[in-house]
Amino acid sequence: MKRMIMNAALFVSAIMFVASCNTKNNENSATDDKKAAEDQNDEKFKKSDVKDDAEFAVKAADGGMLEVQLGELAQSKGVSQQVKDFGKMLVEDHTKANEELKALAQTKNISLPTTLGEDCQKKYDDIASKSGKDFDQAFTDHMVKDHKKDIDLFKKEADKGDDPDLKSWAAGKVPTLQHHLDMARSAEDAADKEGKSTGKL
């Protein structure tokens, strides 16, 4: 009888241990995917010149995913046709760029995030919470600020990166990012004028 009780206790303990491990795994999977990719790359490239290139690739991938998701959002929630058209362009251009970066990273053994990092997710949630002309203004304002940062990031990699393939890829994307910035400014001006005409600003 004692043996049966001990066996039962051991069985229950084993179940609880497995459940605890699963809980920890779930917690880990819920952590910032961008940070996880950065940590993996830090470990792989800590003694390599490629470390900064890997950091650029992670930032570019995280930002690229956000652009695609916000572009999709703009097509469904945007009020003006200009915002909708810009959103469509973002989805097409950044989906292509994301796939190119993913293929390039695989050849370099660079880990990339597959879901939005914490900061990008917050930006997405904030813009997604808007509606009507408020959405158009929040979306275009973010796109102007974000593409300015993107251009600086990509130019820095093109000028100072160590990996020739990533340098070349980054340099090739700068004209597209500049075009997006021009489109974002135009859409932002239109959204601001619309907001003023309706008393939103």
SULURZI-V26953 format. One record per run of one state. SS is the DSSP state (h for helix, s for strand, l for the rest). FROM is the first residue (numbers start at 1). TO is the last residue. If there is no record, write none. Layout:
# SULURZI-V26953
ss;from;to
SS;FROM;TO
SS;FROM;TO
This chain:
# SULURZI-V26953
ss;from;to
l;1;1
h;2;29
l;30;32
h;33;44
l;45;50
h;51;77
l;78;80
h;81;108
l;109;117
h;118;128
l;129;131
h;132;160
l;161;163
h;164;197
l;198;201
